[in-house]
Amino acid sequence: MQALSSRSAFLICTLSISFFFGNGCSTPASEAATDSAAPAVAESETATVAKTYRGPTIDIKPNSPADTVRAFYDHLREKRFRDAIFLTNLRPAIEGLTDAELKEFQLDFEAIAKYVPPLIEINGEITTGNRATVTAKLPNEELEKDEIQEIKLRKAGDIWVILTVDERAEKKIKREGKNYFRALRIDTHQDEARAMLDRVAKAQMAFAAQNAGLYGDMNALIGTELLPEDIRSSQSTGYLYTVAVSADRKRYSASAVPDNADKSGKRSYTIELDGLGQPHLITRDDSARTK
């Protein structure tokens, strides 16, 4: 799995697991999804698409579990994110969001939507009482190839609901409501900030080993591909990063500060070298200072 270059890794991976693996998600994952552009399907490519994506291979009845799955991925692919999530047990996290608030997560959802195949191959449906399992060919956990996945559903009244998260996560979503995605994003960005500063420390170690013990600034570390380009901007990371090098280039420090303490993070992080030149991560809670 490649490193994510311009999206929130935890958030996207968590949603990816939810949307492509049914109720397999309970806590945020730490791996990043790829960020390559998804190819558009032109009319001239219809024949090729038909060969690659066969579409449903079973008879799908209206309002059936399989029909709900098909509708969900249609909505997701067409970027009708509210309609898509309304068909899942993530609904309490989005039904209270205004259109403006939902737009905050547009890029995150779009990063998932591009992996939805043009046609979903639904090849099985088993219903037992108010529970159902639908099998479909969907991107695997690395989002690199399609595999047969099981999608769990539960009947609520007259409709079927896709179980995108487990019971523990579902209770948390009901409790937090519209704040769930925002809290997840903050946790995600904070975890990423710590991971990025750890990466800075390792990058400096590698850079110094190749440059007679001298450290590099941010441009040098990016230029040697030891750090990703998106460390320059808070738009994708939610954090402002700095890397400072002493005049003799024998010491360095690095910091990660939330771009918006209300939305992107509540903690700041700093790497400082001790007397032996060993890096140490210092954490500061910024939430109290913003109140």
Order of alpha helices (4+ residues) and beta strands (2+ residues): alpha-alpha-alpha-alpha-alpha-alpha-beta-beta-beta-beta-alpha-alpha-alpha-alpha-beta-beta-beta-beta
